[in-house]
Amino acid sequence: MMASNGLDALVISSRGDEFMRGRVQYVSDVFQWAGWSFVVLPIEGEGSFIADPLWGLARVPLVDWIHDMKTTHDPGAEIAAILGRHGLAKGSVGLVGWSDITAAAHVDGIQRACPGIGLVDATDLFDDVRAIKSAEEITNLEETSNIIRRVFRALEAEIRPGVTERQVLSQAHRLCRQFGALDGIAQMSRTPFRAYTFGTEGVIEADDIIAVDLEWGGPSGYWAEVRRVYSFRKPTTKEELFWQSRVESFEACVAAMTPGADSKDILTARDAVYREYGQTAEGLLAYTAHGIGIDSLEPPWVPGKDRTLRENMVINLHPAIRFDDPSEAMAFGGIVISDNVLVSNEGPRRLTDQEDHWILLD
C-alpha cells in the first residue's frame, strides 16, 4: 500500500481505548490501555515506537517486533529525528489517524520539527489494509468468540430472580478475565428497557426480559460483540412476533454480506424485512454494522463510512431499529441480536452463534 501510493513512511497514531488503540497494536503488537503513542514505520528498515509517559514503554520489550523505543513529551521532535535517521526528513509520509484522533498539537509539532516533510492523510489507506483479516487474525477472532460463547453459557446459572444486575455482570467480568480476555464491557438491560447499563443494584424479577451484551477483546486483543436475550417465562405473542422480526432481519443482513457487495446493501436487506413487520430505522445514525478486529470498531461503519465488502472482512452486526412509540421502546427496545460475521467466498459465516434463540431459563 505504501509503495503503490508513493509513501516513504507511515506515522501511525493511536489512543488507549477500545476504538483507537488497534492501529498501533497492528504494527507493533504493543497493547496500549491509556494515553497516546506513535509508530514510525518506514517502507524499508525497522519501525520505532514513541510513547506517552502516561502508559510508558514497560510492555514494549514483551513483544518481539519493534525494538527502537522512546518516551517523550514532544512526539513531533522524536518523529522528525527518526525520519531524519532514515533520510526521510523531506519524504512523503502518511499520517494514520489524522482524520479522526491525532491531536492537532501533535500534527503541528511534526510539521514544525520537520518543515520539509510531505505529510498526507493515510488513515483510510491503512484501515483498508487492516480490514482484510489474515488467517491468524481470523483464528484470534474465533478464539474470542469461543470465550464469549462459554461465558454466556456459564451466565445461565447466574441469571435468576432475586439476584442483582451487578451480581450477574460481575460474574461475566470474572469469567471473561479468567478465560484470558484483555479488556471489555458487560452490560445488561431488562424490562422496561431504558438503556443498557453496567449493572445496578436492581433485583431481577421473575417476569423480566433480560438482555445481556458482552463486548470483549480476547487474549490476542481481537474483539467480539455478542448479545443474548433471556426470560423465565415464554414470550407473549407480541414479544414472539418482535423476536421473529429481529431474527429475520439479522439473517437477511448476514446474507447480504458477500464479497463485492456494498456495505449499504446490509441496510437494504434490513429495511426489506422491517417493511414486512411495519418497522423502520429511517433517520437513525446508530450503526447497524461495523468492522471489528483488533479495535472494537473499524471501517466500514454502516451507515457512515461505507466500503465494498471483501473476502475476509469481519463485520459486527446489530441491526438498529427506531421506535416512535415510547411504550413500545420500553417493551422491546433492549431485544437485540449481535454477532461477528466473516465475509467469505463460501458464504458469510457467523463466528459465535450459528442460530439465535430466546433463551428460557428454569
N, C-alpha and C positions, 0 to 999 in steps of 0.2 A: 504493500500500500504506500509506504514512504517513497519507494523508488518510482512508482507509477505517477505519483503526484509531485515529484521533484523536491522532496523534503530531505534535508541532510540530517535532521534530528527531530525528535519529539520531546517536548517538555510536558509531562503528564502530571496534572494536579489532582488532589483528592481531599476529601474532608472525612473525618472519622465518624460517619454514621452509615446506617444500613443502605442508604440510597447512593452514596457518593464515595465510599471507600474503595470500591472494587476496581476502579481503573488502575490505581497504583498497585493493588494486590495482584492484578492480572499480569503486570510486567515485573514484579519483584518477589511475589509470594509472601510479602510482609502484611500481616493483619494489623489494621490501624483502628483502634477503638475511639480515639479522640484526636482533636487538633487537626492540623493540615500537614501535608507532605507533598513532595515532588519527586518524580524520577526523570532524569535526563537520559534519553535513550538515543544515541547516535546510530545512524544507519550502519556504521562499521565501528567496532570496538565495544568496550564494556559500558554498561549503564552505571548511573550514580544515583544514590538515594539521599534526599535532603529532608530533614525532619524538623518539625516544630518542637521546641523544648518541652512542650506540654506532654507529649507522648514519647518523644525521645527515640533512641536507637537500640534499646536493650534487646528488642526482638529481631532486629535485622540480622545479627550473627547466627540466629537459629535457622536461617534458610541458607541454601547453597546456590543462590542465583546471582546476588548482587553484593559486591564487596567494597566498593568505594562509597563511603557514607559520611555525612556531616550534619551536625545540629547547628542551627543558626537562627538569629532573629531577622536576618536580611537575605531571604532566598534569592532576590534579584542578583545580588553581588555573587553569590555562590553559583548560580546558574550561568552567569556571564563567565566566571572563571573556568567552569567545566567546559563550556562551549569553546573558550579560548584554547584550552589544552588540546581539544580535538581539531583545532584550526577552523572553527565554525563561527567565529565572532561576527562574521558578515554572511553567514549562511542563511538558507531558507529553513525556518524552524516552525513546526506546527505546535501550537499550544492546545492541549487537550483539556477541556474544562472551561475555556474562555467564554463560551456561550452560555454557561449556566452557573458555575460555582467558584471560579478563580477570583480571588479578591482583587478589586480594582487597584489597591495599593501594591499588590504583588505584580500585576501586569505592568504598572508604571515603573516599579523597581527593576524589572527585567529590561524594559525599554531604555531606562536611564543608564543602567550599568552596561548595556550592550547596544549603543546607538546605531551600529551598522547592521543590526540583525534584520532579516526579513521575516517578521513574525506574522503567521496566519492562523486562523482558527481551524483546528483539526479535530474538533470534538466529534462531529458526525462521522468523519472518516475512520476514526479509531473505534467508535461504538459500532459501526457497521461490520468491522472485522470481528470484534468480540461477540457480536450477536450470533455468529455461527459457532456452535459448540463442537469441540473436539470429542473424540470417543472418551477420553479421560474425563472431560467435563461432564458428559452425559452420565458416566458412572458416578461421579460425585453427586450429581443431582438425584440420581436413583438412590444413592446411599441416604441422602437427607429425606427423601420420600419414604424410604423404609423405616426410618426413625419415627417420622410423624405418624405413619400407619400404626406402629407399635404403641406409641404414646396414646393415640386415640383409643385403641383397644383397651389399654390399661385404665383409661379415664372412665370407662363404662362402669367400673366398680366404685368410682368416687362420686358420681353424679347420683344423688338420691335426695328425697325430701328430708329437710331438717339440717342439711349442711349449708354453709355459706358459699357464695360465689368465690370468695377469696380462698377458701379451703380447697376447692376443686382446682382453681388455676395455680395455686402453689404446687400442687402435685404435678400439673403439666410442666411447670418450670423445672421441678426436681427431675422429672423423667427425661426431659429434653437434654438437660445438662448431664445426667447420668449416662445417657447414650452418646455423649460427646459433642452435642451442638454447641457452637461458639457464642451465639447471640440470637435474640429473638424476642417475640412477644406472644403472650397467651391472653386472649380476650374472650369475653362472654357477653351475650345479650339474651334476655328472656322476656316473655310477655309480661306487660306491654312493652313492645320493642321501641325504646327511645334512642339507644346508642349501644355500640359495643364498648365495654369498659374493661379495665384491667382487674376487675373483681372488687365487689363491695362486701360489706357485712350483711347484705341482704340474704335472707334464707330462701333456699329453693323450695318451692311448693309442689304438691302432687299434681296440680293442674297446669303447671308451667310447660311452655315450649322453650327449650334451651338450645341456643346456637353457640357453638364454640369455634373460635378462629385461632389457628396456630400458624405463626409465620416465623420460621427459624432458618438460620444458616447452620448447616451441619458441620461436622469436623473439618471439612475442607473449606468451609466458608460459603458453599453454594446453597441457595435458598429453595425452600418450598413454602407455599402459602395454601392452606387447606382449611375448609370449613365443613362442619357436620352439624346435623340437627337431631335433637333428642326429645322424647317425651315419655311419660309414664302411662299414657293412655293413647288409644287410637285417635288419629286426627279426625276432626269433623269433616263433613262433606266439603265445606268451603276450604278448609285447610288442605285437604287432599287434592282439590282442584288446583289450588295455588301451587302446591308442591309439584304437581304434574307439569304445570307450565314452566316451572324452574328447570325440571329435568329435561323437558323437550327443548327449551331454549339453549340450555347448556350443550346438549347433544348436537343441535344444529350449528352452534358456533364451532364446536370441535370439528365437525365435518367440513366446515369452510376453511380449515387451516391446512391448506395443501400448498406445496411448492409452486410459486408463480402467482398465487392469489395475492390480491391487495389486502392489507390488514383491514381496510374498510369493509371488506366482504364479511368480516366477523359481525359487524353491526347490522349489515343487511340480513344475515341469517337470523340474528337475534330478533330483529324487528318483524320479520315474517311470522315467527311464532307468536310474538306479542300481539300482533293484529288478530290472530285467531282467538285469543283469550281476552280481547278488549283491553290490553295493556299497552303501555308506551314507555319509552325512555327519551322522548323528544325533549331537547333543550338541556339535557344533563351533560355536564362536563366530567363527571365521575368516570373513571376508567372502567370499561368493560373487560379489557385485556391489556396486558403489558408484558414486555420481555422480562425474563428473570434469569439469574445466573449467580455470579459472584457478588452482584448487587441485587437487592430485593426488587428493584425497579430499574429496568433497562429498556431502551427502544426495542420495538415500537411501543408508543403509548396510544391506546385506542379508546377514544379519539384524542388527537393532539399532535402526535408525531408518527405519521403513517409510513409504512415500509412495504415493499414487496416481500412476501414471506418466502424464505429459502430453506432448503433442507438443513436440518439440524439446528434451526432456531428452536428455542424453548419459550413458550408463551404461558403466562399465568392467566387464567380465565375466571372471571366472576361477573357475569352479566348484570349491568346496572339496570335499575327499573325506577320509574317515577310513580309516586303515589300522590294523587290530587286530593284524596280524602284522608285527613289526618287519622281518623279512626281505623281506616284500612292499613295505614302505615304502622300504627300501633299493634295491629293484629298480625301483620305478615312481614313487616319491614326487615326483620332480622333473619328471615329464612333465605339463605344464600348458599349456593354451591360454589366451591373454588378448588382448583387443582392446576398443576403444571401439565402442559401438553407439548410433546415433541412433534415438530413438523418433520414429516418423513415421506420419502417417495413410496414407501409401502403403506402409506396412510397414517393420519395423525394418531399418536399414542399417548394416552394419559400415563403419568408417572407414579401416581399414588393410588387412586381408586378407579377401578375399571367400571364400576356401576355406582349409582347413588341411591341410598336408601334412607328414608326417615327411620331413625333407629328407636325402636320401642324398648325401654328399659324395664326390667322386672321390679 
